[in-house]
Amino acid sequence: MASESSVWQHKPWWCQPWSIALTAFSVTAGSWLLLHRYWLTGLVGLPMMTWMTFFIFIYPRLMAEGELAESPDGPTAKISEG
């Protein structure tokens, strides 16, 4: 978990989890408030929620795995020691 939080320490304020979630929910809600069409709000909301899910959940995990693979104490170091 410590690796995941370090990912966000290097990002500007507009690329933090709270700002990503706020943007996705605001755009989706704004679509509904302006247009009042379920299908159009769905067309707007689906890519926004996909984008939000990727950057809040998948991206930090990929970065942590990449850092683990690049570190000298990574998984291959334990195999060669044992």
TASULHU-V882336 format. One record per helix or strand of 3 or more residues. SS is the DSSP state (2 for helix, 1 for strand). FROM is the first residue (numbers start at 1). TO is the last residue. If there is no record, write none. Layout:
# TASULHU-V882336
SS,FROM,TO ; SS,FROM,TO
This chain:
# TASULHU-V882336
2,2,9 ; 2,13,15 ; 2,17,35 ; 2,38,70 ; 2,75,81
